[in-house]
């Protein structure tokens, strides 16, 4: 009973035809498009071949990304901090997180932050002795304002912005935003002050009680107390001069846009590694096709 099975040679020929279409028109097309381009191939074989080829293609992409992945692992606390903003209900929130111990350093909610708000936040970190060596952000207008850049230079903080439209460059802070959104739902508070109080309470709770799987299931406060800060082994002026010099040298190759920003980011990362404050974790460089069906 039922439809007879297709012969193996027919299946193989259909698989080759579908692969040829995908290589010509891209991997995002669906089975309807492929069926129109291959009118003599049965629809069922088109669907099965397309599914199998896309599974294999996605596995190859994941393996290639894993083999070439590069991540910055910060070894000392208060060294690199990332800041990002997000909107939840009527409030705009700003969060600051340490890349080494995953500790939330500051959080506030209200209207969208301007350059004065960003400077005030950095000044608050400075007053409690936690101003970072490197400050990572995206390309928001408040972060790139002249007033903020002057403050960073005056206080010898290295600017470490991500490339435009490249969220993975600021991945630790993006994960921080997702985590805060999941843990704290804003919207019922009557004022920005009340929303900030809620954020601060949730920030303290996450720092003291959430075990970090990537850090041996230690909490952020435990990691902060066990890690040495950067100022135990590095002078801020020496690091700032070395990092800014490396950034200027990287920008002299005539490139612009994404390439120039990437070169500057790599210069900062090399400086962190050179001072013993971080290490670069890379993939093994071996392309493995992964699980294929």
C-alpha positions as a Markdown table, in Angstrom:
| # | Residue | x | y | z |
|---|---|---|---|---|
| 1 | Unk | 0.0 | 0.0 | 0.0 |
| 2 | Unk | 1.1 | 3.6 | -0.5 |
| 3 | Unk | 3.2 | 5.3 | -3.1 |
| 4 | Unk | 6.2 | 3.2 | -4.4 |
| 5 | Unk | 9.6 | 4.4 | -3.3 |
| 6 | Unk | 11.8 | 6.3 | -5.7 |
| 7 | Unk | 14.8 | 4.5 | -7.1 |
| 8 | Unk | 18.2 | 5.4 | -5.4 |
| 9 | Unk | 19.5 | 6.7 | -8.7 |
| 10 | Unk | 16.4 | 9.0 | -9.0 |
| 11 | Unk | 17.0 | 10.3 | -5.5 |
| 12 | Unk | 20.6 | 10.9 | -6.1 |
| 13 | Unk | 20.0 | 12.7 | -9.4 |
| 14 | Unk | 17.4 | 14.9 | -7.7 |
| 15 | Unk | 19.8 | 15.7 | -4.9 |
| 16 | Unk | 22.5 | 16.8 | -7.4 |
| 17 | Unk | 20.0 | 19.0 | -9.3 |
| 18 | Unk | 18.7 | 20.7 | -6.1 |
| 19 | Unk | 22.3 | 21.3 | -5.0 |
| 20 | Unk | 23.1 | 22.9 | -8.4 |
| 21 | Unk | 20.1 | 25.2 | -8.0 |
| 22 | Unk | 21.1 | 26.2 | -4.4 |
| 23 | Unk | 24.6 | 27.0 | -5.5 |
| 24 | Unk | 23.3 | 29.2 | -8.3 |
| 25 | Unk | 20.5 | 31.1 | -6.5 |
| 26 | Unk | 21.6 | 31.0 | -2.9 |
| 27 | Unk | 20.7 | 29.0 | 0.2 |
| 28 | Unk | 17.7 | 31.0 | 1.2 |
| 29 | Unk | 15.2 | 30.0 | -1.5 |
| 30 | Unk | 12.4 | 27.6 | -0.7 |
| 31 | Unk | 11.1 | 24.4 | -2.3 |
| 32 | Unk | 8.4 | 26.2 | -4.3 |
| 33 | Unk | 11.1 | 28.2 | -6.2 |
| 34 | Unk | 13.2 | 25.1 | -6.7 |
| 35 | Unk | 10.2 | 23.1 | -8.0 |
| 36 | Unk | 9.6 | 25.8 | -10.6 |
| 37 | Unk | 13.2 | 25.7 | -11.6 |
| 38 | Unk | 13.1 | 21.8 | -11.8 |
| 39 | Unk | 9.7 | 21.0 | -13.2 |
| 40 | Unk | 10.7 | 17.4 | -14.1 |
| 41 | Unk | 11.8 | 16.5 | -10.5 |
| 42 | Unk | 9.0 | 15.2 | -8.2 |
| 43 | Unk | 8.0 | 17.6 | -5.5 |
| 44 | Unk | 8.6 | 15.2 | -2.7 |
| 45 | Unk | 12.2 | 14.6 | -3.8 |
| 46 | Unk | 12.7 | 18.4 | -4.1 |
| 47 | Unk | 11.5 | 18.9 | -0.5 |
| 48 | Unk | 13.5 | 16.0 | 0.9 |
| 49 | Unk | 16.7 | 17.0 | -1.0 |
| 50 | Unk | 16.3 | 20.7 | 0.0 |
| 51 | Unk | 15.9 | 19.8 | 3.7 |
| 52 | Unk | 18.9 | 17.5 | 3.7 |
| 53 | Unk | 21.2 | 20.0 | 1.9 |
| 54 | Unk | 20.2 | 22.9 | 4.1 |
| 55 | Unk | 20.8 | 20.8 | 7.3 |
| 56 | Unk | 24.3 | 20.0 | 5.9 |
| 57 | Unk | 24.9 | 23.6 | 4.9 |
| 58 | Unk | 24.0 | 24.9 | 8.4 |
| 59 | Unk | 26.2 | 22.3 | 10.0 |
| 60 | Unk | 29.1 | 23.4 | 7.8 |
| 61 | Unk | 28.5 | 27.1 | 8.7 |
| 62 | Unk | 28.5 | 26.3 | 12.4 |
| 63 | Unk | 31.7 | 24.3 | 12.1 |
| 64 | Unk | 33.4 | 27.0 | 10.1 |
| 65 | Unk | 32.4 | 29.7 | 12.6 |
| 66 | Unk | 33.6 | 27.6 | 15.5 |
| 67 | Unk | 37.0 | 27.0 | 13.9 |
| 68 | Unk | 37.5 | 30.7 | 13.2 |
| 69 | Unk | 35.9 | 32.1 | 16.3 |
| 70 | Unk | 37.9 | 34.6 | 18.3 |
| 71 | Unk | 36.9 | 35.8 | 21.8 |
| 72 | Unk | 38.5 | 38.1 | 24.4 |
| 73 | Unk | 38.8 | 36.5 | 27.8 |
| 74 | Unk | 39.6 | 39.2 | 30.4 |
| 75 | Unk | 41.7 | 38.0 | 33.3 |
| 76 | Unk | 41.5 | 41.0 | 35.8 |
| 77 | Unk | 38.4 | 42.8 | 37.2 |
| 78 | Unk | 37.5 | 46.4 | 36.4 |
| 79 | Unk | 39.5 | 46.2 | 33.2 |
| 80 | Unk | 36.9 | 46.1 | 30.4 |
| 81 | Unk | 33.3 | 47.2 | 31.0 |
| 82 | Unk | 30.6 | 47.3 | 28.5 |
| 83 | Unk | 27.6 | 49.6 | 28.5 |
| 84 | Unk | 24.4 | 49.3 | 26.5 |
| 85 | Unk | 20.8 | 50.6 | 26.5 |
| 86 | Unk | 17.5 | 48.9 | 25.9 |
| 87 | Unk | 13.8 | 49.8 | 26.1 |
| 88 | Unk | 11.2 | 48.0 | 28.1 |
| 89 | Unk | 7.7 | 49.4 | 28.3 |
| 90 | Unk | 7.9 | 53.2 | 28.7 |
| 91 | Unk | 11.4 | 53.2 | 30.1 |
| 92 | Unk | 14.9 | 53.3 | 28.6 |
| 93 | Unk | 17.4 | 51.5 | 30.7 |
| 94 | Unk | 21.2 | 51.6 | 30.8 |
| 95 | Unk | 23.4 | 48.8 | 32.2 |
| 96 | Unk | 27.1 | 48.5 | 32.7 |
| 97 | Unk | 28.8 | 45.1 | 33.1 |
| 98 | Unk | 32.3 | 43.9 | 33.8 |
| 99 | Unk | 33.6 | 41.5 | 31.2 |
| 100 | Unk | 35.9 | 39.6 | 33.6 |
| 101 | Unk | 33.6 | 38.7 | 36.5 |
| 102 | Unk | 30.2 | 39.3 | 34.8 |
| 103 | Unk | 29.3 | 41.7 | 37.5 |
| 104 | Unk | 26.7 | 44.4 | 37.0 |
| 105 | Unk | 28.3 | 47.7 | 37.9 |
| 106 | Unk | 25.5 | 50.2 | 37.3 |
| 107 | Unk | 21.9 | 50.4 | 36.1 |
| 108 | Unk | 19.4 | 53.2 | 35.6 |
| 109 | Unk | 16.1 | 53.7 | 33.9 |
| 110 | Unk | 14.2 | 56.7 | 32.6 |
| 111 | Unk | 14.3 | 58.7 | 29.3 |
| 112 | Unk | 16.9 | 57.9 | 26.6 |
| 113 | Unk | 20.4 | 58.9 | 28.0 |
| 114 | Unk | 22.3 | 61.8 | 26.5 |
| 115 | Unk | 26.0 | 62.6 | 26.6 |
| 116 | Unk | 25.7 | 64.3 | 30.0 |
| 117 | Unk | 24.1 | 61.2 | 31.5 |
| 118 | Unk | 26.8 | 58.9 | 30.1 |
| 119 | Unk | 29.5 | 61.2 | 31.6 |
| 120 | Unk | 27.7 | 61.2 | 34.9 |
| 121 | Unk | 27.6 | 57.4 | 34.9 |
| 122 | Unk | 31.3 | 57.1 | 34.2 |
| 123 | Unk | 32.0 | 59.7 | 36.9 |
| 124 | Unk | 30.0 | 57.7 | 39.4 |
| 125 | Unk | 32.2 | 54.7 | 38.6 |
| 126 | Unk | 35.3 | 56.8 | 39.1 |
| 127 | Unk | 34.1 | 58.1 | 42.5 |
| 128 | Unk | 33.8 | 54.5 | 43.8 |
| 129 | Unk | 37.2 | 53.6 | 42.3 |
| 130 | Unk | 35.8 | 51.3 | 39.6 |
| 131 | Unk | 36.5 | 53.3 | 36.4 |
| 132 | Unk | 37.6 | 50.8 | 33.8 |
| 133 | Unk | 40.6 | 50.8 | 31.6 |
| 134 | Unk | 38.6 | 50.0 | 28.5 |
| 135 | Unk | 35.0 | 51.0 | 27.8 |
| 136 | Unk | 33.0 | 48.9 | 25.3 |
| 137 | Unk | 29.9 | 50.3 | 23.6 |
| 138 | Unk | 28.0 | 50.2 | 20.4 |
| 139 | Unk | 27.7 | 53.3 | 18.1 |
| 140 | Unk | 24.8 | 55.0 | 19.9 |
| 141 | Unk | 24.8 | 58.8 | 19.5 |
| 142 | Unk | 25.2 | 59.4 | 23.3 |
| 143 | Unk | 28.3 | 57.1 | 23.4 |
| 144 | Unk | 30.0 | 58.8 | 20.4 |
| 145 | Unk | 29.3 | 62.4 | 21.5 |
| 146 | Unk | 32.3 | 64.8 | 21.7 |
| 147 | Unk | 31.7 | 65.4 | 25.4 |
| 148 | Unk | 32.0 | 61.7 | 26.2 |
| 149 | Unk | 35.1 | 61.3 | 24.1 |
| 150 | Unk | 36.8 | 64.2 | 25.9 |
| 151 | Unk | 36.0 | 62.7 | 29.2 |
| 152 | Unk | 37.5 | 59.4 | 28.2 |
| 153 | Unk | 40.7 | 61.0 | 27.0 |
| 154 | Unk | 40.9 | 63.2 | 30.1 |
| 155 | Unk | 40.5 | 60.2 | 32.4 |
| 156 | Unk | 42.7 | 57.9 | 30.3 |
| 157 | Unk | 39.9 | 55.4 | 29.4 |
| 158 | Unk | 40.4 | 53.5 | 26.1 |
| 159 | Unk | 37.4 | 53.7 | 23.8 |
| 160 | Unk | 36.5 | 50.2 | 22.5 |
| 161 | Unk | 33.4 | 50.7 | 20.2 |
| 162 | Unk | 31.9 | 47.9 | 18.1 |
| 163 | Unk | 31.7 | 48.0 | 14.4 |
| 164 | Unk | 28.4 | 49.4 | 13.0 |
| 165 | Unk | 25.6 | 46.9 | 12.7 |
| 166 | Unk | 27.8 | 44.1 | 14.3 |
| 167 | Unk | 26.2 | 43.1 | 17.6 |
| 168 | Unk | 28.7 | 40.2 | 18.1 |
| 169 | Unk | 31.4 | 42.7 | 18.7 |
| 170 | Unk | 29.7 | 43.7 | 21.9 |
| 171 | Unk | 28.4 | 40.2 | 22.7 |
| 172 | Unk | 29.0 | 40.3 | 26.5 |
| 173 | Unk | 26.9 | 43.4 | 26.9 |
| 174 | Unk | 24.2 | 42.1 | 24.6 |
| 175 | Unk | 23.9 | 39.0 | 26.7 |
| 176 | Unk | 23.7 | 41.3 | 29.8 |
| 177 | Unk | 20.8 | 43.1 | 28.3 |
| 178 | Unk | 18.9 | 39.9 | 27.5 |
| 179 | Unk | 19.6 | 38.6 | 31.0 |
| 180 | Unk | 18.3 | 41.8 | 32.6 |
| 181 | Unk | 15.2 | 41.9 | 30.4 |
| 182 | Unk | 14.5 | 38.3 | 31.4 |
| 183 | Unk | 15.1 | 38.9 | 35.1 |
| 184 | Unk | 13.4 | 42.3 | 35.5 |
| 185 | Unk | 10.2 | 43.3 | 33.8 |
| 186 | Unk | 9.7 | 47.1 | 33.8 |
| 187 | Unk | 6.5 | 48.9 | 33.1 |
| 188 | Unk | 4.4 | 48.9 | 36.3 |
| 189 | Unk | 6.6 | 51.5 | 38.0 |
| 190 | Unk | 5.0 | 55.0 | 38.4 |
| 191 | Unk | 8.3 | 56.9 | 37.8 |
| 192 | Unk | 11.8 | 56.5 | 36.4 |
| 193 | Unk | 13.1 | 56.7 | 40.0 |
| 194 | Unk | 11.0 | 53.7 | 41.0 |
| 195 | Unk | 12.1 | 51.8 | 37.9 |
| 196 | Unk | 15.8 | 52.5 | 38.7 |
| 197 | Unk | 15.3 | 51.2 | 42.2 |
| 198 | Unk | 13.8 | 48.0 | 40.8 |
| 199 | Unk | 16.8 | 47.7 | 38.4 |
| 200 | Unk | 19.3 | 48.3 | 41.2 |
| 201 | Unk | 17.6 | 45.6 | 43.4 |
| 202 | Unk | 17.6 | 43.1 | 40.6 |
| 203 | Unk | 21.3 | 44.0 | 39.8 |
| 204 | Unk | 22.3 | 43.3 | 43.4 |
| 205 | Unk | 20.4 | 40.0 | 43.4 |
| 206 | Unk | 22.0 | 38.8 | 40.2 |
| 207 | Unk | 25.5 | 39.8 | 41.4 |
| 208 | Unk | 25.1 | 37.9 | 44.7 |
| 209 | Unk | 23.0 | 34.9 | 43.9 |
| 210 | Unk | 23.3 | 33.9 | 40.2 |
| 211 | Unk | 26.0 | 31.2 | 39.6 |
| 212 | Unk | 27.8 | 31.7 | 36.4 |
| 213 | Unk | 28.2 | 28.4 | 34.5 |
| 214 | Unk | 31.1 | 29.7 | 32.4 |
| 215 | Unk | 33.0 | 30.7 | 35.6 |
| 216 | Unk | 32.8 | 27.5 | 37.5 |
| 217 | Unk | 29.4 | 28.3 | 38.9 |
| 218 | Unk | 30.7 | 31.1 | 41.0 |
| 219 | Unk | 28.6 | 34.3 | 41.5 |
| 220 | Unk | 29.8 | 37.6 | 40.2 |
| 221 | Unk | 30.5 | 38.9 | 43.7 |
| 222 | Unk | 32.6 | 35.8 | 44.5 |
| 223 | Unk | 34.5 | 36.3 | 41.3 |
| 224 | Unk | 35.0 | 40.0 | 42.0 |
| 225 | Unk | 36.5 | 39.2 | 45.4 |
| 226 | Unk | 38.8 | 36.4 | 44.1 |
| 227 | Unk | 40.1 | 38.3 | 41.0 |
| 228 | Unk | 42.9 | 40.8 | 41.1 |
| 229 | Unk | 42.0 | 44.2 | 39.7 |
| 230 | Unk | 44.0 | 45.7 | 36.9 |
| 231 | Unk | 45.7 | 48.4 | 39.0 |
| 232 | Unk | 47.7 | 45.7 | 41.0 |
| 233 | Unk | 49.9 | 45.2 | 38.0 |
| 234 | Unk | 49.4 | 48.0 | 35.4 |
| 235 | Unk | 49.7 | 51.7 | 35.4 |
| 236 | Unk | 46.7 | 53.5 | 33.8 |
| 237 | Unk | 48.8 | 56.0 | 31.9 |
| 238 | Unk | 51.2 | 53.4 | 30.5 |
| 239 | Unk | 48.3 | 51.3 | 29.3 |
| 240 | Unk | 46.4 | 54.2 | 27.8 |
| 241 | Unk | 49.4 | 55.5 | 25.9 |
| 242 | Unk | 50.2 | 52.0 | 24.6 |
| 243 | Unk | 46.6 | 51.3 | 23.5 |
| 244 | Unk | 46.0 | 54.7 | 21.9 |
| 245 | Unk | 49.3 | 54.5 | 20.1 |
| 246 | Unk | 48.4 | 51.0 | 18.8 |
| 247 | Unk | 45.0 | 52.3 | 17.6 |
| 248 | Unk | 46.6 | 55.2 | 15.8 |
| 249 | Unk | 49.1 | 52.9 | 14.1 |
| 250 | Unk | 46.3 | 50.5 | 13.1 |
| 251 | Unk | 44.3 | 53.4 | 11.6 |
| 252 | Unk | 47.3 | 54.4 | 9.3 |
| 253 | Unk | 46.8 | 51.6 | 6.8 |
| 254 | Unk | 44.3 | 53.7 | 4.8 |
| 255 | Unk | 41.3 | 51.6 | 5.5 |
| 256 | Unk | 37.9 | 53.0 | 6.6 |
| 257 | Unk | 34.6 | 51.9 | 8.0 |
| 258 | Unk | 34.4 | 48.3 | 9.2 |
| 259 | Unk | 38.0 | 47.5 | 8.4 |
| 260 | Unk | 39.4 | 50.5 | 10.3 |
| 261 | Unk | 37.2 | 49.8 | 13.3 |
| 262 | Unk | 38.2 | 46.2 | 13.3 |
| 263 | Unk | 41.9 | 47.1 | 13.1 |
| 264 | Unk | 41.5 | 49.5 | 16.1 |
| 265 | Unk | 39.6 | 46.9 | 18.1 |
| 266 | Unk | 42.4 | 44.3 | 17.4 |
| 267 | Unk | 45.0 | 46.9 | 18.5 |
| 268 | Unk | 43.2 | 47.3 | 21.9 |
| 269 | Unk | 43.0 | 43.5 | 22.3 |
| 270 | Unk | 46.7 | 43.0 | 21.5 |
| 271 | Unk | 47.5 | 45.7 | 24.1 |
| 272 | Unk | 45.4 | 43.9 | 26.7 |
| 273 | Unk | 47.1 | 40.7 | 26.0 |
| 274 | Unk | 50.5 | 42.3 | 26.0 |
| 275 | Unk | 49.9 | 43.7 | 29.5 |
| 276 | Unk | 48.8 | 40.4 | 30.8 |
| 277 | Unk | 45.2 | 41.6 | 31.4 |
| 278 | Unk | 43.5 | 39.3 | 28.9 |
| 279 | Unk | 44.0 | 36.4 | 26.5 |
| 280 | Unk | 42.5 | 35.7 | 23.1 |
| 281 | Unk | 40.7 | 32.4 | 22.7 |
| 282 | Unk | 40.5 | 31.1 | 19.2 |
| 283 | Unk | 39.0 | 28.2 | 17.4 |
| 284 | Unk | 41.2 | 25.2 | 16.6 |
| 285 | Unk | 41.3 | 26.2 | 13.0 |
| 286 | Unk | 40.2 | 22.8 | 11.8 |
| 287 | Unk | 37.1 | 22.8 | 9.7 |
| 288 | Unk | 34.9 | 19.9 | 10.7 |
| 289 | Unk | 31.7 | 19.3 | 8.8 |
| 290 | Unk | 29.8 | 18.3 | 12.0 |
| 291 | Unk | 26.8 | 16.0 | 12.0 |
| 292 | Unk | 25.5 | 15.4 | 8.5 |
| 293 | Unk | 22.5 | 13.5 | 7.4 |
